[in-house]
Amino acid sequence: MKNTSDEIGSGGRVQAPIVVRMGVSDFQQKVLEKLARLETMMDMIIGNGHLGRMQLAEDRLGALEKNDLRRTVYDRIVIAGITFAITLAIGVIAAWRNFFGLK
């Protein structure tokens, strides 16, 4: 083997190659297996012409936002009603006390 300028490092030393060769068939088999698993996961998450997990999650989020907005409006109405009832009760009690001369 000839020492080219690429193989000779600083100081004139010969560097060992960084890449270790595996059997091509083993490497290809591992890559293809990982690629198949990755493709399956992507199809499951995004959906391949069908509803995927992301689409289902977006649909659920939209329904939750709609219910949250509706619930917020109902909560405000109920809180306003309770506040009005408490204020009315305090006013009636104060008027009743003044009517009977109680302090």
Summary of the structure (lengths in Angstrom):
residues: 103
radius of gyration: 37.6
end to end distance: 111.2
largest distance: 116.6
contacts: 177
relative contact order: 0.04
helix: 72%
strand: 2%
